[in-house]
Structure formats: structure tokens, C-alpha cells
Amino acid sequence: MPAKIESKKALVDNPVLSEASEYERDHEDVRGKFHNYESPGNSLKFRYRKWKQDDIEEWEFNDGEIKSIPLMVAIHLRQSGKDKKYQHKLNSEGKQVQQEAIPFKRYSFEFLDFLPKEAYEHEESLVEVKRIG
């Protein structure tokens, strides 16, 4: 007699099963290219652990390098590589006030494989700022 197949809703509603599937998904390898916009040609080194049952691992990426890494590390690179640049200007009263922040990329990981939309769910739109003159 075949095993009873659980419904998708039951799998989603069961936190243990959904956490296990998320853990497996996070550890699947993806291929991509690392870009270091902050200091081109140099490397980036950091330590990362998402799940408490994993060990803290040290990662090193060289600018332009193509490598396979776990999905969770790739998503971390895409999220943490963004920053905002703040500028100040004088208001009508002569006081210094903070202007709107301009987002920019410090580094990124460009996926070379097809990925499910969950890999991009944390993406924010960035504005490219060019200097004129």
C-alpha cells in the first residue's frame, strides 16, 4: 500500500516540514559571478551562518570570480552589498539637514543559473547615479 501523500497546505502549515525544506533549499548550490564595485579587483572576506545547526564558515570572493555557493550565501551577498549614501544641505534657515539617501551597490552576486522567484524576493530597486561634469 503506498504511503499517504500529504496535501501542500498541510506541508506549509507544518513549521517543522517547511523549515526543513527551507533548510535544504538554502543549502542548494547556485552558480554566479561576484562583483566588487567598492574596490574593483580586490576580494571580500566574511563569516556567515544562517542556521544554528551549521558551523560558521569563512567565505572569500575575488572580483569577477565565478563560483558555486549555497543559495543562502548568495542571497546574503545580494542583500548586504547595498548601502545608502547620505548628503547634507542647508535649509532656508541656514541649518544643515539630511537630504534623501541615494542607494548604491558596494558588491553583488550575479546569478548565472535559473532560480526560483524566492531567491529575488529581497531585491530592492536601485538607482544608478552618474556624475555629470
Summary of the structure (lengths in Angstrom):
residues: 133
radius of gyration: 20.5
end to end distance: 75.6
largest distance: 81.1
contacts: 272
relative contact order: 0.19
helix: 24%
strand: 33%
